[in-house]
């Protein structure tokens, strides 16, 4: 009886250990493109803004949802630095609020952040350190997208 109980306890402990290692291992790989990071499929790039030699902020759309992502350029990829991606849809009063923002120390990209905004304008932007200074860019009125 003691041997069966010991085997059952050992089996449960082994199962718990394996389950824990899977839970903390994280994703197998990061997205390989801004389109993949936003969900692939029907997303396509509708605008972009270079942030110096460090990164590019991409705005993507799939017919109903806009997605923003700040993507590091190859020379800077792999090193964790502060990054930000942000997007908001226009309110009925013409202003913007309720920004969906992702910021932190990332090696490859910040985001994706999405809003459902068919036939509604979106303000979008991103940020990275340029020459050691956190630098942010947001779309001017002429670059709002109102698809």
Helices and strands as residue ranges (DSSP letters): H 2-24, H 34-38, E 44-51, E 55-61, E 65-72, G 74-76, E 81-89, E 100-106, E 109-116, E 122-130, E 133-138, G 141-143
